[in-house]
Amino acid sequence: MPDAKSERRSGRRIQARVPVTIRSPKESAQTAGYTRDLSASGIFLYTQAQIQQGSELEMVLILPAELTHGEKRWVCCQADVIRVEKSSAGAGFGVAASIRNIEILPEIPG
């Protein structure tokens, strides 16, 4: 268990595998991935795309009810990539990012 000095997270992380659409503001192409865990201030996700440490991301995903006070919500997040790891399975990458902004998206009646 990490001690208080080594823990840098400012919020409680929720383990959740949620699909996420990822786009860099500098590129028009988007890619897909899925989360391992997330909080209101950070996210760790897996993707096949090679993302550079220090880059900015825009992500669209559904936040689980544990982070939205009882209701799943579509959100768009702007984040900065803090760390990139080669996946232990050898395919893809693990990406840790700090969330700068979260915007709740309107529900689409359907």
C-alpha positions, 0 to 999 in steps of 0.5 A: 500500500502506498504511503501518503507521500507517494500517493498523488491522486486528489480523488478516489478512483473507481475501477470501471471498464467503460468505452471511451472515444479519444481525440487529440485537438491537434489531429482530426482522427479519433481512436477508441479505448476503454478505461481501467479506472477513473475519478473526477480528476484523472483517468487510466485507459488502454488504447491501441493508438500510440499517444505521447506523454504531455499531449492533450486529449479530448475524451467522450465516455459515460461516467459510472453512477459512483462518480455522478451521484447515482446516475450514469452520464455522458461527458466530454473531458479535456485531459493532459497525458501524464504517463504512457506504458506499453501494455503488459499483453504486448499490444496497445498502450496504457495511458494515465491522464489528468482531467482539466475539464469535464462537461456533461453532455445533454441527453438525446431523447430516443 
